[in-house]
C-alpha cells in the first residue's frame, strides 16, 4: 500500500514528467530554460538535481533547483533564481528573478517571493540549522543592498512583507533561539532580530533605517512603528518590553532585569531607558532630546520605579532634558512641558517638574551602566 507522502510525490512526479518530457536520466533543457529532477532523474543535471527521494523543479533562464536529502522539495521560478532543499522534510520555494530560497536540516521551510529584486542573489529566505524553522519573504526586494529573511534554531519564525533591503532574523546567535518570532511589514533598510532565548518577539511596521531587537532571555518583546533611524532593544532578562512610535534618531531600552518597560512616542534624539532591576517603567511623549531613565544605576539595581517626560525638550545632545527615577524602590520622576531641566528622584517618593543644579549633579554622578550594544558614547 502506498502511503500518503509517497503518493503525493508520485503524483507530482507524474505531472512534472508530462510538463518537462522526462524520459531519460539526462536531456537538453526546454526552450524556456526550465528543468526538473525527480527521484534522482534529471532533465538537466547542471541545474536541477535531486536525491532518490526528492523533487526539484526550475522554471526560467538560468534558474536552478536542488532537492537533496530525504523527502525534500525545491521549486524555483524566475530568471537566475535558485532553490535548494537539503535535509529531511525540507521545502524551498523561490518565485522571482535573482532570488534564493534555502532550507536545510530537519522540517524547515523557506519561501521567497520577491518580484522586484535587481541585484544578483539580492533577496534570500533561509531556514536551517535546527528543527521546524520557517522563513518567509513576501514581496520584499533587494535593490541596492541584500534582502534577507533567516530562521535558525528550534521552531522559530521569520517573516517579511514588502519593503526593501531589510534583514529579518529569528532564533539565531549560534542557534540559541526557541519559539522566537521576528516580523517586518514594509519599511526599508530595517533590521529585526529575535534571538538566543525563549519566546522572544520583535516586530517592525514601516519606517526606514530602524533596528529592533529582542534577545538574550525569555519573553522579551520589542516593537517599532514608523519613524526612521531609531533603535529599540528588549534584552538581557525576562519579560522586558520596549516600543517606539514614530520619531527620528531615538533609542529605547528595556534591559538588564525583568518586567522592565520603555516606550517612546514621537520626537527626535530621545533616550528612554528602563533598566538594571525589576518592574521599572520609562516613557517619553512628544519631545526632543530627552533622557528618561527608570531603574538602577552603575552601583545597584532598582525596583518598581517610574520616569516620564511629556512635551519637554532639551536643546541638543549635549543639553538634554533629563528625568531619572531610581534605584528606589518606588521612586517616581516626571517632566511636563519643561526645557532643558533635570528632575531626579532616587528613593521612595514623587518628584515632578522640580529642577535644581544639585539634581543635575546627582544625575551626572549616577549615570547607569549596562546600556545595550550599539549605543553612542553619550548614551
Secondary structure, DSSP 8 states (H G I E B T S, - for coil): ---HHHHHHHHHHHHHHHHHT--SSS----TT--EEEETTEES-TTTEEE-TTEEEEEESTT-EEEEEEESEEEEEESTT-EEEEEEES-EEEEESTTEEEEEEEES-EEEEE-S---STT-EEEEEEEEES-EEEEES-B-SSS-EEEEEEEES-EEEEES-BS-EEEES-TTT--BS-EEEEES-BS-EEEEEEEES-EEEEES-BS-EEEEEEEES-EEEEES-BS-EEEEEEEES-EEEEES-BS-EEEEEEEES-EEEEES-BS-EEEEEEEES-EEEEES-SSEEEEEE--SSS-EES-EEEEES-B-SBTTB-EEEEE-SBSSEEEEEES-BS-EEEE-SSEEEES---HHHHHHHHHT------TT--TT-
